[in-house]
């Protein structure tokens, strides 16, 4: 399974790529940097993983709770990429993800 994920709802954001059970992560420090870093980091992460967007199975994003602007950024980027590539989108509750740990 190949899933790209975006989390920008809090001060420290991240983008991650799950590929065949291995997770590759890039952290984005500082909420002010999320909007300028998220697309660049996604491109670099995919390049490192040797994947193009159409090769993904889905895109996930952190759906909060968190800052509205960050939630909107992650959701918008995930939906835009997924729509262009014909992929599904999964909204992931940050609280539920933490509870699963």
C-alpha positions in Angstrom: 0.0 0.0 0.0 1.2 3.5 -0.8 -0.4 6.4 1.1 0.7 10.0 1.2 -0.3 11.9 4.3 -0.3 15.6 5.4 -0.6 17.0 8.9 -0.6 20.8 9.4 -3.1 21.3 12.2 -0.6 22.2 14.9 2.7 24.0 15.4 4.8 21.2 14.0 3.4 19.7 10.8 4.6 16.8 8.7 4.2 15.0 5.5 4.7 11.2 5.3 4.8 8.5 2.7 3.8 4.9 3.7 5.2 2.5 1.1 5.1 -1.2 1.6 5.0 -1.0 5.4 7.8 1.6 5.7 7.1 5.2 6.7 9.2 8.1 5.4 8.6 11.4 7.2 9.5 15.1 6.7 8.7 17.4 9.5 7.7 21.1 9.0 8.6 23.2 12.0 6.6 26.3 12.8 3.0 26.9 11.7 4.0 29.9 9.6 6.1 27.6 7.4 3.4 25.1 6.6 2.0 26.7 3.5 5.3 27.4 1.9 6.8 24.0 2.8 4.1 21.4 2.3 4.1 21.1 -1.5 7.9 21.3 -1.7 8.3 18.6 1.0 5.6 16.4 -0.7 7.5 16.6 -4.0 10.8 15.7 -2.4 9.3 12.9 -0.4 7.8 11.3 -3.5 11.0 11.7 -5.4 13.0 10.0 -2.6 10.5 7.2 -2.7 10.7 6.9 -6.5 6.9 7.4 -6.8 4.7 9.7 -8.9 1.3 10.8 -7.5 -0.7 8.4 -9.8 1.1 5.5 -8.3 -0.3 6.2 -4.8 -3.3 4.3 -3.5 -4.7 7.1 -1.4 -4.0 10.4 0.3 -4.7 11.1 4.0 -4.8 14.3 6.0 -5.0 15.2 9.6 -8.6 16.4 10.3 -8.0 17.8 13.7 -8.6 19.0 16.2 -6.3 21.9 15.5 -5.9 25.3 14.0 -8.5 26.0 11.3 -6.0 27.4 8.8 -3.8 24.3 9.2 -6.8 22.0 8.8 -7.9 23.9 5.7 -4.4 23.7 4.2 -4.0 19.9 4.7 -7.5 19.2 3.4 -7.2 21.5 0.4 -3.8 20.1 -0.7 -5.0 16.5 -0.2 -8.2 17.0 -2.1 -6.5 18.9 -4.9 -3.8 16.2 -5.5 -6.3 13.4 -5.1 -8.8 15.0 -7.5 -6.1 15.5 -10.2 -4.9 11.9 -9.9 -8.3 10.2 -9.3 -7.3 9.0 -5.8 -9.3 8.6 -2.6 -8.9 10.8 0.4 -9.0 9.8 4.0 -9.6 12.2 6.8 -7.8 11.1 10.0 -8.7 12.3 13.4 -5.5 13.3 15.3 -7.1 12.2 18.6 -8.0 8.8 17.2 -4.5 8.3 15.7 -2.9 9.1 19.1 -5.3 6.7 20.8 -4.2 3.9 18.5 -0.6 4.3 19.7 
